[in-house]
Amino acid sequence: MREAVAHLQACHGMSERRACRVIDADRKSVRYRSTRDDDGSLREKLRELANQRRRFGYRRLHILLRREGVMINRKKTQRLYREEGLAVRRRRAQKGCGHEGTCSGAGAAEPALEPRLRARPDGLRPPVPCAQCGR
């Protein structure tokens, strides 16, 4: 909205009052300047902690910030966490049994070759367990 008013003023030589009337904006909203503090150092600290502790969400990072002496509201921590695009990193699902190169079956279902082995309705044999770990 502010950008639109500034564009009308610069390109078309309109006054602020007329530009606001054209785009149906309130002049107070256009003139408003935020008094909120710059949270650059706090954002940097939050990003640093999130990179160190990848499995921590904003609640646990909030506790760590408090322990370091940063007095901050939980809701502000949540807002900064969201604005920085941080998220708890999910763990990857474990595939197979972990014996990737040594196990022959690795738990994969195979198509049944003979009709007498078709015990399941989908025509697949049950997964072959790993010889080393039994999975």
Contacts in CASP RR format, 6 or more apart in sequence:
PFRMAT RR
TARGET T0000
AUTHOR 0000-0000-0000
METHOD contacts of the structure
MODEL  1
MREAVAHLQACHGMSERRACRVIDADRKSVRYRSTRDDDGSLREKLRELA
NQRRRFGYRRLHILLRREGVMINRKKTQRLYREEGLAVRRRRAQKGCGHE
GTCSGAGAAEPALEPRLRARPDGLRPPVPCAQCGR
1 23 0 8 1.000
1 25 0 8 1.000
1 29 0 8 1.000
1 30 0 8 1.000
2 30 0 8 1.000
4 19 0 8 1.000
4 23 0 8 1.000
4 25 0 8 1.000
5 16 0 8 1.000
5 19 0 8 1.000
5 20 0 8 1.000
5 23 0 8 1.000
5 25 0 8 1.000
5 30 0 8 1.000
8 14 0 8 1.000
8 18 0 8 1.000
8 19 0 8 1.000
8 22 0 8 1.000
8 23 0 8 1.000
9 15 0 8 1.000
9 16 0 8 1.000
9 19 0 8 1.000
12 19 0 8 1.000
14 22 0 8 1.000
16 27 0 8 1.000
16 30 0 8 1.000
16 31 0 8 1.000
17 27 0 8 1.000
20 26 0 8 1.000
20 27 0 8 1.000
20 30 0 8 1.000
39 80 0 8 1.000
42 70 0 8 1.000
42 72 0 8 1.000
42 80 0 8 1.000
43 80 0 8 1.000
43 83 0 8 1.000
43 84 0 8 1.000
45 65 0 8 1.000
45 68 0 8 1.000
45 70 0 8 1.000
46 61 0 8 1.000
46 65 0 8 1.000
46 77 0 8 1.000
46 80 0 8 1.000
46 81 0 8 1.000
46 84 0 8 1.000
46 86 0 8 1.000
47 84 0 8 1.000
47 86 0 8 1.000
49 56 0 8 1.000
49 61 0 8 1.000
49 64 0 8 1.000
49 65 0 8 1.000
50 56 0 8 1.000
50 57 0 8 1.000
50 61 0 8 1.000
50 81 0 8 1.000
50 84 0 8 1.000
50 86 0 8 1.000
53 60 0 8 1.000
53 61 0 8 1.000
53 64 0 8 1.000
54 88 0 8 1.000
54 89 0 8 1.000
55 88 0 8 1.000
55 89 0 8 1.000
55 91 0 8 1.000
56 64 0 8 1.000
56 88 0 8 1.000
57 81 0 8 1.000
57 86 0 8 1.000
57 88 0 8 1.000
58 77 0 8 1.000
58 78 0 8 1.000
58 81 0 8 1.000
58 82 0 8 1.000
58 86 0 8 1.000
59 74 0 8 1.000
61 77 0 8 1.000
61 81 0 8 1.000
62 72 0 8 1.000
62 74 0 8 1.000
62 77 0 8 1.000
62 78 0 8 1.000
65 72 0 8 1.000
65 77 0 8 1.000
66 72 0 8 1.000
96 103 0 8 1.000
96 106 0 8 1.000
96 107 0 8 1.000
96 130 0 8 1.000
96 135 0 8 1.000
97 103 0 8 1.000
97 106 0 8 1.000
97 107 0 8 1.000
97 130 0 8 1.000
97 132 0 8 1.000
97 133 0 8 1.000
97 134 0 8 1.000
97 135 0 8 1.000
98 133 0 8 1.000
99 106 0 8 1.000
99 130 0 8 1.000
99 132 0 8 1.000
99 133 0 8 1.000
100 106 0 8 1.000
102 132 0 8 1.000
103 130 0 8 1.000
103 131 0 8 1.000
103 132 0 8 1.000
103 133 0 8 1.000
104 128 0 8 1.000
104 131 0 8 1.000
105 127 0 8 1.000
105 128 0 8 1.000
105 129 0 8 1.000
105 130 0 8 1.000
106 130 0 8 1.000
107 127 0 8 1.000
107 128 0 8 1.000
107 129 0 8 1.000
107 130 0 8 1.000
107 135 0 8 1.000
108 127 0 8 1.000
108 128 0 8 1.000
109 124 0 8 1.000
109 125 0 8 1.000
109 126 0 8 1.000
109 127 0 8 1.000
110 124 0 8 1.000
110 125 0 8 1.000
110 128 0 8 1.000
111 123 0 8 1.000
111 124 0 8 1.000
111 125 0 8 1.000
112 118 0 8 1.000
112 123 0 8 1.000
112 124 0 8 1.000
112 125 0 8 1.000
117 125 0 8 1.000
119 125 0 8 1.000
119 126 0 8 1.000
120 126 0 8 1.000
129 135 0 8 1.000
END
